[in-house]
């Protein structure tokens, strides 16, 4: 395959899937993963509807070809051939790609209790790249499924271009045919891609390797929708009769092209396309989401370029509507007549806030090496930029270490640090605030039970001294080992080194000499962690009362 730089389509896909899979908190993780899952479900539903309408329109075109072969047969044959290629691609994605992954793990068992009758899919379990990596890749090679997916995409693209080139009449002007061919070439290109480091990668690797499952699934669903949109665009172009014929016969409505997924507060991009391409075709008025524009101000070649209008999608994630109404004033049969073409298109808005997580603690601590997971679904790791702070350094792909960060006090007196991330070559940045905390003193305990203050002599004698942190996240991240401690029985005391248990001499002393109601104290406790062997942690003393 020929190599090439990133196409506008690929850049859009990259932006659509810009989400950090490591989350600042569990609730944010649920929100983002569920948002993408809902997008996939809604786009999938939209694809089914477009496919059904295409089938109905194609059937009407077939009937026209049977009744008037001279005008419609060639055009019908072309669309039918491309439709068959689109349906073959759609079937392969559903049956050979999505279905095997769906069957590996039930996505409807939300509470993991074995009950698969939950009504809402659990998209939170779809953050792992393993499923698609195993399905598409075998080391440095592609699996048969990966090769076949690329083959079906190539077959659709190349077969569609050949079918369009074979059509002598049926789409006018010729520039419309060229536009549709360019659209197919862009959206279904499998050319190698040059990443941000200048490394040439295969299309399948660049788009799917190491990407979260929900991102890859949604990308495939969008590809299925794009294939059906191509069929809709072809039929619209073929049915591009005069305005009056279109509106009276209800053969064509406006439809959106490239209006799929956007970040919060991003400007709308894409086009709203009418069936007839004509440099002189202007509506008298175009109303977009309730705001009216003069047709010649916003239309070009029978289309509305949304990017030039500058409509903001807003700051709230979720499904949004793009409602467009074209009004054409005509004087017919000695009276004024207004023809109306309307469209109500759904698109998705996803959070643009970068979500960064410390997988162990969700906060950062002074004097520790804080591990942060930062990854971008749909964007190569090489394109990730850490803009702030300077104490955050890359360790490996997706893994960063923050060391020596002291933070700055905010108005509330808390020490904070702002982590700012961006994408090379794009104007998308995001700021996430972390609290910088001092490491608290750990808590010592007998056998991991800090609240137990009374026990028998034998149980005390066989106990292990342990230490941990009250914060369970910090405790999980920073496991402590007992380096030494001093045990005091009455007035006698002895130091224990290199063990968390009592040596035999002390065990015997506790059993023989400790009296009922006497106190055994563990003090001068020193702990270390394998993560930070040079730092000592000093828990407060603990005591246990003998009850027998």
N, C-alpha and C positions, 0 to 999 in steps of 0.2 A: 504493500500500500504506500502511496505517496505521502510524504510528510507535509505538514503545514502548520501554520500558527493557529492559535485559538480563534475559532470563528465567533461571531457575535452570539450565535446560539449557545456555543460552549460557555462563553462568558456569562450568559444569562443563567444557564444551568448552575454554574459555579455560585452565582449570587443567590439563586433560589435555595440552594441547599447549604448556605452559610449558617451553620448552627454549631455551637460547641456542645459536644456530647457529654463532656464532663460538666457537672452541674454545681452551681453555688449551693444549692440545697435540694433535698429530695423533692419538694413540691415544685420547684422550677423544672426539674427533670421530668416530672409527670406532665407538666404543662406543655413543654416543648415537644416531647415525644408524642403526646396525644394530639397536639396541633398538626404535626406532620401526618399522623395516622388518619386524622379526620380529612386532611387535604387529599390523601390517597383515596379514601372512600368516596369523597365528593367528585373528584376527577374521574374515578372509575364509573360512578353513576352517570356523570355527564357523557362519558364515552359510550356507554350503553345507549343513551338517548340519541346521540349523534349517529351512531351506527344504525339504529332503528329508522331514523329519518332518512339516512342515506339509502337504506334498503327500499323504503317507500318511494323516494324520488327516482332511484334507479329503475324501479319497476314501472314508474310512469314514463321514463325515458325509453324503456324497452317497448312499451305499448306504442309510443310515438314512432319508434323505429319500424315497428311492424306495419303501422298504418301509412307512414311516409318515409320509406327507406332512403329516398334520395337525399332528404334533409337531415335525417337523424341516425341512420344505421351506423355510419362510420364513427360518429361521436359516441354512440352507445357502446359500441365494441371497445373503444378506447377506455372509457370509464369502467366498464365491466371487467376488463383485464386488470386495471390498476386496483380496483376494488378486491378482486380475487387475491392479488399479491398482499394487500393490506390485511385481509382476513386471515391469510396464511401466517403472517407475522404475528397477528393478534392471538391466534390459536396456539402458536408455539410458545409465546411468552406465558400464556395462561397455563398450558398443560405441562410444559417441560421445564419451565423456570420457576414460576410462582407456586405452582401446586406442590412440587416436591418439598419446597422450603416450608410451606404452610403445614404439610403433614408431619414434618419433623417435630414440631412443638405446637401444642394447642394454644392459639393466641386468645382463646376465649375463656380460659381458666384464670380469671383475674386474681383470685385469692389463693391460687395454687393448692386448692383442697381436693383436686381430682374431679370436681364437678365442672363439666364442660358445657353447661347450659347457660352460662353468663351471656347476656344479650349484647354487651358492648365489648369489642375487641380490646385486649390489653396490649396497647402499643408500647408500654414501658419495657417489655421484654425484647423489643426489636432494636436495641441499641448496639448489638454485637455484629461485627463484620464477618464472623466466622462462617456463617451460613453461605453467603454468596462467594466468599473466598474459596471455600471447598467445592462449590458447585461450578465455578468458572475457571479455577486455576489449579494446576498441578505443578508446584515448584515454579520454574521459569516458563512453563508451557501452559497452554490453554487446555481445558478438558474438552471432551466432545460437545458438551452442552455450550460452553463458551464459544467454540468454533462455530457451532450451528447457529447461535444467536447472531453472530456477525454475518454469517452467510445469509440468513433470512432478511436482515436489514439491507445488505448489499443487493440482494435479489429484488427487494421492493424498490430501492432507489434506482438501480440500473434499469429494471424492467419498466418502471414508470416513465423514465426519461425516453426510452425507446418507443413506448406506446405514444407519448406526446409528440415525438418527432415524426411518427408515422401519420399523424392526423393532418390532413391537408387543409380541411376546412372545419369550422365548428366553434373555434375560439378566435374572436376578433376584438381588438387588433392583435397583431403578433406579439406585441410587448406583454400582453397578459399571459400568453403561453410561456414566454421567457421568465416572467415573474414567478409563475407556478413551478417551473423547472428549478429556478434558483432556490425557491422555498424548500423543495424536496431535497436538493443537494445539501442545503445548510442543515436541515433538521435531521437528516438521516446519513450524515457523513460518518464514515468509520475510518477516516484517515488518521495516521499517527499524529500525535499532538506533542508539541514542545512545551514542557512545563516551565515553571518559574526559574529553574536552575539551568535552563537551556538543554535539558536532557530529553531526547526523543522517546516517547512512550507509545505503546500500542493503545488504540482507542479504548479497548475493553479494560485494560489495566488502568488507564488514566481516569476512567469514569466509574469503575466499580471496585477496584482492589482496595481493601482496608476501609471501605465506607460502611457506615452503620446500615443495618438491614432495612430499616424503615426508609432511609434515604434512597437506597438502591431500588426498593420496591416502588416508591413514588416516581422515581425517574423512569422506570419501565412503564408505569401507568400513563405518564405524560407522553411517552413515545407512542403508546397505543392511541391516545387521544389525537396526537398530531397526525397519525396516519388517517384517521377518520376525518379530520379537518381538511386534509388534502382532497379527499373524495368530495366533501361538501363544497370546497372551493372550485373544483372542476365542474361540478354540476351547476354551481352558480354562474360560472363563466359561460358554460354552454347555453344556459337559460337566459343569457344576458340580452333579452329582447329590449324593446323600447320600454320606457318607464311605465307608460300606461298599461301595456300588456303584462308587465310584471305584477303591478299592483292589482289590476283587475282579476287576473287569473290566480293570484296568490301563489305564483310559482317560486318566488324568491323573496327572502327577507335579508336584512343585514345580518352579518355575523362578525364576531370578534376574532382577530388573528394575533396570536402572541400575547394574549392577555390572560395569564395563568396564575402566577404566584409572585408576590411582592413582599418586601420588608415593610414594617411599620414606618410611616412617614416618607416612604419612597414615592416618586412621581410615577404616574401610570405610563406604561410603554405599550407599544403594539399599535394595531390598526383596527378600525371598524370598516368593513368592506361591503360594498354593494355588488350585486351580480354583474352590473354593466360597468366596464371600464371605459371611460370616455373623458378626455381632457376637458371637455366642455360641460360635463355633467356636474351641476351644482344644485344642491337643495336651496330653497329660499331661506329656510331656517333649520338649524340643527340644535336640538336640545339634549344636553348631556347631564344626567343626574339632576334635572330640574333647572339647569342654567342654559339660557338660550343664546346661541351664537348666529351670526350671519353666515349662511352657507359658504359663500366664496372665501370667507376669512379662515375657515377651518378645513375645507375640502380641497383635495387635489387628486385628479384622475378618478373621481367617483369614490374616494376613500377619505377617512379622517385619520390623520396621524396624531395619536394621543400624546406622544412625547412632546409635540410642539405646543400643546395646550397647557401642560404643566399642572395637571390635576393631582393633588396629594391624596394618597390612599388612606391617610389618617393614622392615628397612633394606637388603635385597638385591633389586636389580632382576631382572625376569624374569617368567615365567608362574607364577601361584599358583593354588591350588585353594581353593574355598569348598565344603566338604562339610557338608551339613545333613541331619539325620534327624528327622522328626516321628514320635512314637509316640503312638497313641491307644488307650487301654485301654477295652474294651467287654466287657459280660457278655452273651453270646449262646449260645443252645442249652445253657443251664445250665452254662456254663463261661466262665472268663475268656479273653478273646481280645485280642491286641494287633495293631493294624493299623499298618503302617509305610509312610511316604512318604519317599523319599530323593532327594537331588539332589547332583550333583558338577559344580560350575560353575567354569570357568576364567576368570581375569581377569589383567590385566597390571599390573606395577609398573615404573615408569620412574624414572630417577635424578632426585632433586629438587635436586641440587647445581647451582648456576648455573655455567655454563662461559663464561668471558670470555676473549677472545683479543686480543692485540696482533698484527695480521695480519703484521707485518714481523718481529718479534723474539721474541715470547712472554715477554719480560721487559720491565721498564721501567727507563729510564736517567735518572739525575740530569741536570738542566740541558737536557733535551730535551723537545720536545713529543711525547709518546707517544700514538700513535693507537690507540684500542681500539674494536673492533667489538662492540657489544652489541645483540642483537636477540632478540625473543621470538616463537617460532613459536606462532601462535594468539592472541597478545595484542597489542593495538594499542600502537604505540610510545609513544603519549601516556600510557599507564598505567605505564610503566617508571619506577621510582624509584631514584636512586643515593643510598644512605644514607651511604656512606663511600667514599673520602675527599673532603674539600672541594676538593681540587686537581683532581678529575675533573669536567669540564664538558661539556655537550652541544654538539656542533658542528652536527650534522644528524641526521635520522632514522637511528638505529642506529649513529651514529659519535660517539665521545666523545674528548676530548683531556685528557690528564693532563700538567700542566705545573708545574714547581717542586716536585715531590714529593721529599722527602728520605728518607722512611721512618723506621722506628724499629728499634732493634736488638732482636733476639730473644735467647733464652738461648744460642744458638750464636754470637752475635756478628754475624749477618748483618743487613743492613738490609732490612726488609720493609714492605709496605703491604697491609692487608686491604681488598679491594674488596667492599662489601656492597650487594646489590641486592634490590629487592622489587617488589611489584606493588600499585598503589593499590587499596585496598578489599579486599585479600586478606591473609591472615596468612602468606604464603609469603615467606621471605627466605633468602638464601644468602650465604656468605662464601667468597671465593677469595683466597688469599695469593699476592702477586707479590713477587719479589725486586727490590730497588732497587739498581742497580749504577752505579758510576762508569764513564764512557765510557773504554774502554781506548785506548792509543795505537795509531794505525793502523800498518800495515807498508808501507814503500815497496818498489818493485820496478822492474826493467827489464822492460818489456813484460808486466807482470803475472806474472812468474816469480821470486818471492822466493828460491827455492832455487838458482837459477843464479848462480854466482859467477865463472865464467870464460867469455870469449867473444872473438871476433876483433875487430879494430879497426873494421872496416866495420860489423859487426852492432851494436857498441856505439854507434857514431856515428849510426846510424839508429834507435836505440831511443827509446821513449817512457817517460818517468818516470810511474809510476802509484802509487796508494796505496789501500789498502783495509783492512778489519778481518779478523782471524783468524776471528771468528764469522761464518759465512756468512749467518746471518739478519740480523745487524747490518749486514753488508756490503751486503746487498740493500736494506735499509731506508735506509741512509745512504751514498749514493754520493758519492765525493769527487772534487773537481777540483783539479789542481795549480795553485796561485796563483803560487808562485815557488820557486826553489831555487838553490843554489850548486854549481857543478861545479868540482872540483879535479883538475888533471892535473899530477902531479909537485908542483912548488912553486907553479905558476901556478893561479889560481882566478878565476872570473867568475860573477856573478849573472845568472840568467835569470828574467825576469818575464813573466807572462801567457801562458805556453806550457808544455806538458809535453814538448816536443821540443827538441833542441839547435838553436840557430841555425846558419847555414852556417859562420860563423867558427869555432865550436867543433867542428863536424863535421870541418872541414878540419884543425884542430889535432890532433884525435884521430888521424886517419888519418896525418898527416905526422910528428907529434912523439911519440906514444905508443910506447914501446918494449916489447919482449916482457918479460913478467913485471911490467911497471909496473902501478900501481893507479890507477884512476879512481874518485873518490869523489863522491857526491852528498850534500850536507849542507844544513842550515838549510832543510829542506823545509817549506813552508807550504801547507796544503790548506784548501779551503772546501767547503761543501755548499749546494746550492740550497735545501734545506729550512731551513738555519740559516745564512744569509749573514753574520751578525754574529759567528759563532764560528770561530776558527782551530783546525785540527787539525795537530799537529806530529809527523810520523813520525820515527823514528830514522834516522840516516844509513845509506846502503848503499854498497857498493864492488864493483867488478868488475875482475878481473885480465885483462890483455891476454895472449892466448896466441900471437900471431904477430908 
